Amino acid sequence: AAMASDAYFPFSDTVELAAQQGIKAVIQLGGSIRDEDTIMKANEYGLVMVFTGVRHFKH
C-alpha cells in the first residue's frame, strides 16, 4: 500500500505508524527541519519515500 500527504512530516513517528500499518511507499511535500530523521526512519523500515517539494493545497 502507498500513502500520500500534502503536508510535510514534522516528526518521524508518522513514518513509523505508516510502516506498522503495512504502508510501503510514501509521497509527501518535504521541507521539515527534521526531514533527515524521517528519511532515516523510512530507511529503517524499508519504505520508499518521495519528496515532491510542491504543496498543492492552497488556503
MMTF fields as JSON, N, C-alpha, C and O atoms, coordinates in Angstrom:
{
  "mmtfVersion": "1.0.0",
  "mmtfProducer": "UNKNOWN",
  "numBonds": 235,
  "numAtoms": 236,
  "numGroups": 59,
  "numChains": 1,
  "numModels": 1,
  "chainsPerModel": [1],
  "groupsPerChain": [59],
  "chainIdList": ["A"],
  "bondAtomList": [4, 2, 8, 6, 12, 10, 16, 14, 20, 18, 24, 22, 28, 26, 32, 30, 36, 34, 40, 38, 44, 42, 48, 46, 52, 50, 56, 54, 60, 58, 64, 62, 68, 66, 72, 70, 76, 74, 80, 78, 84, 82, 88, 86, 92, 90, 96, 94, 100, 98, 104, 102, 108, 106, 112, 110, 116, 114, 120, 118, 124, 122, 128, 126, 132, 130, 136, 134, 140, 138, 144, 142, 148, 146, 152, 150, 156, 154, 160, 158, 164, 162, 168, 166, 172, 170, 176, 174, 180, 178, 184, 182, 188, 186, 192, 190, 196, 194, 200, 198, 204, 202, 208, 206, 212, 210, 216, 214, 220, 218, 224, 222, 228, 226, 232, 230],
  "bondOrderList": [1, 1, 1, 1, 1, 1, 1, 1, 1, 1, 1, 1, 1, 1, 1, 1, 1, 1, 1, 1, 1, 1, 1, 1, 1, 1, 1, 1, 1, 1, 1, 1, 1, 1, 1, 1, 1, 1, 1, 1, 1, 1, 1, 1, 1, 1, 1, 1, 1, 1, 1, 1, 1, 1, 1, 1, 1, 1],
  "groupList": [{"groupName": "ALA", "atomNameList": ["N", "CA", "C", "O"], "elementList": ["N", "C", "C", "O"], "formalChargeList": [0, 0, 0, 0], "bondAtomList": [1, 0, 2, 1, 3, 2], "bondOrderList": [1, 1, 2], "singleLetterCode": "A", "chemCompType": "L-PEPTIDE LINKING"}, {"groupName": "MET", "atomNameList": ["N", "CA", "C", "O"], "elementList": ["N", "C", "C", "O"], "formalChargeList": [0, 0, 0, 0], "bondAtomList": [1, 0, 2, 1, 3, 2], "bondOrderList": [1, 1, 2], "singleLetterCode": "M", "chemCompType": "L-PEPTIDE LINKING"}, {"groupName": "SER", "atomNameList": ["N", "CA", "C", "O"], "elementList": ["N", "C", "C", "O"], "formalChargeList": [0, 0, 0, 0], "bondAtomList": [1, 0, 2, 1, 3, 2], "bondOrderList": [1, 1, 2], "singleLetterCode": "S", "chemCompType": "L-PEPTIDE LINKING"}, {"groupName": "ASP", "atomNameList": ["N", "CA", "C", "O"], "elementList": ["N", "C", "C", "O"], "formalChargeList": [0, 0, 0, 0], "bondAtomList": [1, 0, 2, 1, 3, 2], "bondOrderList": [1, 1, 2], "singleLetterCode": "D", "chemCompType": "L-PEPTIDE LINKING"}, {"groupName": "TYR", "atomNameList": ["N", "CA", "C", "O"], "elementList": ["N", "C", "C", "O"], "formalChargeList": [0, 0, 0, 0], "bondAtomList": [1, 0, 2, 1, 3, 2], "bondOrderList": [1, 1, 2], "singleLetterCode": "Y", "chemCompType": "L-PEPTIDE LINKING"}, {"groupName": "PHE", "atomNameList": ["N", "CA", "C", "O"], "elementList": ["N", "C", "C", "O"], "formalChargeList": [0, 0, 0, 0], "bondAtomList": [1, 0, 2, 1, 3, 2], "bondOrderList": [1, 1, 2], "singleLetterCode": "F", "chemCompType": "L-PEPTIDE LINKING"}, {"groupName": "PRO", "atomNameList": ["N", "CA", "C", "O"], "elementList": ["N", "C", "C", "O"], "formalChargeList": [0, 0, 0, 0], "bondAtomList": [1, 0, 2, 1, 3, 2], "bondOrderList": [1, 1, 2], "singleLetterCode": "P", "chemCompType": "L-PEPTIDE LINKING"}, {"groupName": "THR", "atomNameList": ["N", "CA", "C", "O"], "elementList": ["N", "C", "C", "O"], "formalChargeList": [0, 0, 0, 0], "bondAtomList": [1, 0, 2, 1, 3, 2], "bondOrderList": [1, 1, 2], "singleLetterCode": "T", "chemCompType": "L-PEPTIDE LINKING"}, {"groupName": "VAL", "atomNameList": ["N", "CA", "C", "O"], "elementList": ["N", "C", "C", "O"], "formalChargeList": [0, 0, 0, 0], "bondAtomList": [1, 0, 2, 1, 3, 2], "bondOrderList": [1, 1, 2], "singleLetterCode": "V", "chemCompType": "L-PEPTIDE LINKING"}, {"groupName": "GLU", "atomNameList": ["N", "CA", "C", "O"], "elementList": ["N", "C", "C", "O"], "formalChargeList": [0, 0, 0, 0], "bondAtomList": [1, 0, 2, 1, 3, 2], "bondOrderList": [1, 1, 2], "singleLetterCode": "E", "chemCompType": "L-PEPTIDE LINKING"}, {"groupName": "LEU", "atomNameList": ["N", "CA", "C", "O"], "elementList": ["N", "C", "C", "O"], "formalChargeList": [0, 0, 0, 0], "bondAtomList": [1, 0, 2, 1, 3, 2], "bondOrderList": [1, 1, 2], "singleLetterCode": "L", "chemCompType": "L-PEPTIDE LINKING"}, {"groupName": "GLN", "atomNameList": ["N", "CA", "C", "O"], "elementList": ["N", "C", "C", "O"], "formalChargeList": [0, 0, 0, 0], "bondAtomList": [1, 0, 2, 1, 3, 2], "bondOrderList": [1, 1, 2], "singleLetterCode": "Q", "chemCompType": "L-PEPTIDE LINKING"}, {"groupName": "GLY", "atomNameList": ["N", "CA", "C", "O"], "elementList": ["N", "C", "C", "O"], "formalChargeList": [0, 0, 0, 0], "bondAtomList": [1, 0, 2, 1, 3, 2], "bondOrderList": [1, 1, 2], "singleLetterCode": "G", "chemCompType": "PEPTIDE LINKING"}, {"groupName": "ILE", "atomNameList": ["N", "CA", "C", "O"], "elementList": ["N", "C", "C", "O"], "formalChargeList": [0, 0, 0, 0], "bondAtomList": [1, 0, 2, 1, 3, 2], "bondOrderList": [1, 1, 2], "singleLetterCode": "I", "chemCompType": "L-PEPTIDE LINKING"}, {"groupName": "LYS", "atomNameList": ["N", "CA", "C", "O"], "elementList": ["N", "C", "C", "O"], "formalChargeList": [0, 0, 0, 0], "bondAtomList": [1, 0, 2, 1, 3, 2], "bondOrderList": [1, 1, 2], "singleLetterCode": "K", "chemCompType": "L-PEPTIDE LINKING"}, {"groupName": "ARG", "atomNameList": ["N", "CA", "C", "O"], "elementList": ["N", "C", "C", "O"], "formalChargeList": [0, 0, 0, 0], "bondAtomList": [1, 0, 2, 1, 3, 2], "bondOrderList": [1, 1, 2], "singleLetterCode": "R", "chemCompType": "L-PEPTIDE LINKING"}, {"groupName": "ASN", "atomNameList": ["N", "CA", "C", "O"], "elementList": ["N", "C", "C", "O"], "formalChargeList": [0, 0, 0, 0], "bondAtomList": [1, 0, 2, 1, 3, 2], "bondOrderList": [1, 1, 2], "singleLetterCode": "N", "chemCompType": "L-PEPTIDE LINKING"}, {"groupName": "HIS", "atomNameList": ["N", "CA", "C", "O"], "elementList": ["N", "C", "C", "O"], "formalChargeList": [0, 0, 0, 0], "bondAtomList": [1, 0, 2, 1, 3, 2], "bondOrderList": [1, 1, 2], "singleLetterCode": "H", "chemCompType": "L-PEPTIDE LINKING"}],
  "groupTypeList": [0, 0, 1, 0, 2, 3, 0, 4, 5, 6, 5, 2, 3, 7, 8, 9, 10, 0, 0, 11, 11, 12, 13, 14, 0, 8, 13, 11, 10, 12, 12, 2, 13, 15, 3, 9, 3, 7, 13, 1, 14, 0, 16, 9, 4, 12, 10, 8, 1, 8, 5, 7, 12, 8, 15, 17, 5, 14, 17],
  "groupIdList": [1, 2, 3, 4, 5, 6, 7, 8, 9, 10, 11, 12, 13, 14, 15, 16, 17, 18, 19, 20, 21, 22, 23, 24, 25, 26, 27, 28, 29, 30, 31, 32, 33, 34, 35, 36, 37, 38, 39, 40, 41, 42, 43, 44, 45, 46, 47, 48, 49, 50, 51, 52, 53, 54, 55, 56, 57, 58, 59],
  "secStructList": [7, 3, 3, 3, 7, 1, 1, 7, 7, 1, 1, 6, 2, 2, 2, 2, 2, 2, 2, 2, 6, 6, 7, 7, 3, 3, 3, 3, 7, 7, 7, 7, 6, 6, 2, 2, 2, 2, 2, 2, 2, 2, 2, 2, 2, 6, 7, 3, 3, 3, 3, 7, 7, 7, 7, 7, 7, 7, 7],
  "xCoordList": [0.845, 0.0, 0.884, 2.031, 0.334, 1.04, 0.24, -0.963, 0.927, 0.301, 0.808, 1.991, -0.089, 0.292, -0.145, -1.181, 0.654, 0.328, 0.681, 1.718, -0.194, 0.066, 0.814, 0.991, 1.246, 2.0, 3.271, 3.352, 4.252, 5.465, 5.211, 4.223, 6.097, 6.007, 6.956, 8.173, 6.427, 7.301, 8.095, 9.121, 7.608, 8.291, 8.293, 7.433, 9.242, 9.377, 8.328, 8.224, 7.549, 6.552, 5.481, 4.889, 5.227, 4.252, 4.705, 3.902, 5.979, 6.532, 6.465, 6.132, 6.775, 6.725, 5.307, 5.12, 4.317, 2.923, 2.486, 1.782, 2.899, 2.56, 3.135, 2.438, 4.387, 5.033, 4.326, 4.158, 3.918, 3.217, 1.86, 1.325, 1.308, 0.025, 0.19, -0.795, 1.417, 1.662, 1.963, 2.04, 2.134, 2.481, 3.918, 4.81, 4.133, 5.462, 6.068, 7.272, 5.231, 5.711, 4.952, 3.743, 5.681, 5.104, 5.547, 6.719, 4.598, 4.929, 4.443, 3.302, 5.322, 4.987, 5.714, 6.616, 5.309, 5.863, 7.345, 8.132, 7.727, 9.089, 9.226, 8.296, 10.361, 10.62, 10.651, 10.822, 10.488, 10.577, 12.041, 12.931, 12.282, 13.656, 14.115, 15.3, 13.177, 13.502, 13.396, 13.236, 13.483, 13.403, 14.424, 14.118, 15.618, 16.662, 16.227, 16.48, 15.578, 15.064, 14.006, 13.981, 13.135, 12.077, 12.669, 12.208, 13.674, 14.345, 15.001, 14.894, 15.671, 16.327, 15.301, 15.553, 14.154, 13.112, 12.532, 12.271, 12.328, 11.836, 12.828, 12.424, 14.106, 15.13, 15.136, 15.313, 14.943, 14.903, 13.793, 13.962, 12.659, 11.517, 11.472, 10.569, 12.42, 12.432, 11.351, 10.934, 10.896, 9.88, 10.523, 11.621, 9.837, 10.215, 9.574, 8.381, 10.359, 9.814, 10.195, 11.36, 9.191, 9.393, 8.989, 7.916, 9.847, 9.546, 9.167, 9.919, 8.005, 7.563, 8.11, 8.392, 8.261, 8.688, 7.616, 7.873, 6.407, 5.309, 4.079, 3.657, 3.512, 2.269, 1.122, 1.122, 0.152, -0.966, -2.152, -2.959, -2.268, -3.375, -3.107, -2.013, -4.094, -3.978, -5.083, -6.214, -4.748, -5.754, -6.472, -7.362],
  "yCoordList": [-1.186, 0.0, 1.24, 1.205, 2.324, 3.598, 4.659, 4.513, 5.724, 6.816, 8.126, 8.252, 9.111, 10.437, 11.486, 11.347, 12.533, 13.634, 14.946, 15.06, 15.935, 17.252, 18.144, 19.337, 17.564, 18.301, 17.522, 16.318, 18.219, 17.521, 16.79, 17.054, 15.883, 15.134, 15.789, 15.683, 16.467, 17.165, 16.226, 16.611, 14.995, 14.016, 12.66, 12.394, 11.809, 10.503, 9.496, 8.42, 9.81, 8.855, 8.56, 7.48, 9.494, 9.264, 8.116, 7.265, 8.093, 7.02, 5.697, 4.665, 5.726, 4.513, 3.94, 2.736, 4.789, 4.336, 3.805, 2.798, 4.474, 4.018, 2.627, 1.75, 2.425, 1.123, 0.032, -1.085, 0.344, -0.632, -1.02, -2.083, -0.161, -0.443, -1.054, -1.24, -1.363, -2.034, -1.117, -1.578, 0.164, 1.1, 0.822, 0.648, 0.781, 0.501, 1.688, 1.716, 2.673, 3.847, 5.08, 5.034, 6.182, 7.442, 8.552, 8.644, 9.392, 10.604, 11.779, 11.804, 12.743, 13.879, 15.126, 15.061, 16.254, 17.55, 17.68, 18.138, 17.273, 17.515, 18.959, 19.751, 19.3, 20.664, 20.861, 21.985, 19.79, 19.875, 20.003, 19.497, 20.676, 20.742, 19.373, 19.169, 18.439, 17.076, 16.046, 14.854, 16.493, 15.558, 14.435, 13.288, 14.741, 13.712, 12.6, 11.425, 12.953, 11.943, 11.075, 9.857, 11.713, 10.989, 10.039, 8.906, 10.489, 9.647, 8.447, 7.321, 8.685, 7.58, 6.557, 5.354, 7.017, 6.103, 5.321, 4.124, 5.974, 5.285, 4.21, 3.098, 4.529, 3.546, 2.372, 1.223, 2.666, 1.62, 0.604, -0.592, 1.093, 0.228, -0.238, -0.986, 0.186, -0.217, 0.458, -0.081, 1.625, 2.369, 3.187, 3.72, 3.281, 4.202, 5.538, 5.594, 6.619, 7.937, 8.902, 9.004, 9.609, 10.587, 11.955, 12.109, 12.941, 14.322, 15.084, 15.08, 15.738, 16.48, 17.897, 18.439, 18.502, 19.892, 20.867, 22.065, 20.357, 21.189, 20.95, 19.811, 22.025, 21.903, 22.268, 23.343, 21.384, 21.595, 22.254, 22.907, 22.093, 22.689, 24.174, 24.571, 24.977, 26.433, 26.897, 26.417, 27.832, 28.397, 29.523, 30.144],
  "zCoordList": [0.0, 0.0, 0.0, 0.446, -0.503, -0.563, 0.183, 0.401, 0.566, 1.292, 0.717, 0.401, 0.578, 0.095, 1.101, 1.751, 1.224, 2.12, 1.434, 0.781, 1.592, 1.021, 2.009, 1.766, 3.109, 4.121, 4.44, 4.198, 4.983, 5.401, 6.714, 7.4, 7.053, 8.308, 9.303, 9.148, 10.325, 11.264, 12.174, 12.735, 12.313, 13.165, 12.468, 11.627, 12.806, 12.154, 12.612, 12.024, 13.641, 14.126, 13.078, 13.091, 12.18, 11.114, 10.223, 9.841, 9.897, 9.071, 9.825, 9.244, 11.095, 11.911, 11.95, 11.773, 12.18, 12.208, 10.846, 10.767, 9.78, 8.434, 8.179, 7.668, 8.527, 8.324, 9.115, 8.624, 10.316, 11.15, 10.56, 10.876, 9.705, 9.06, 7.668, 6.953, 7.285, 6.012, 4.835, 3.697, 5.093, 4.023, 3.577, 4.408, 2.265, 1.712, 0.972, 0.718, 0.624, -0.105, 0.363, 0.591, 0.502, 0.968, 0.025, -0.338, -0.364, -1.108, -0.27, 0.192, -0.086, 0.766, 0.294, -0.542, 0.84, 0.468, 0.797, -0.032, 2.014, 2.475, 2.922, 2.77, 3.463, 3.887, 5.389, 5.86, 6.147, 7.601, 8.014, 7.332, 9.123, 9.629, 10.122, 10.388, 10.244, 10.689, 9.556, 9.82, 8.31, 7.178, 7.301, 6.975, 7.761, 7.875, 8.828, 8.559, 9.936, 10.872, 10.202, 10.382, 9.429, 8.729, 7.694, 7.556, 6.976, 5.983, 6.661, 6.176, 7.767, 8.483, 8.967, 8.897, 9.455, 9.923, 8.745, 8.871, 7.61, 6.414, 5.977, 5.636, 5.986, 5.628, 6.597, 6.193, 7.868, 8.896, 8.612, 8.847, 8.105, 7.813, 6.362, 5.986, 5.549, 4.147, 3.314, 2.29, 3.739, 2.999, 1.89, 2.052, 0.776, -0.283, 0.068, 0.369, 0.033, 0.324, -0.786, -1.17, -1.294, -2.356, -1.822, -1.24, -2.022, -1.655, -2.922, -3.897, -2.913, -4.094, -4.116, -5.184, -2.94, -2.885, -3.346, -3.462, -3.612, -4.103, -3.244, -3.048, -2.738, -1.978, -2.903, -3.504, -3.019, -3.933, -3.252, -3.912, -1.944, -1.202, -1.011, -0.61, -1.294, -1.115, -0.17, -0.241, 0.714, 1.627, 0.927, 1.508]
}
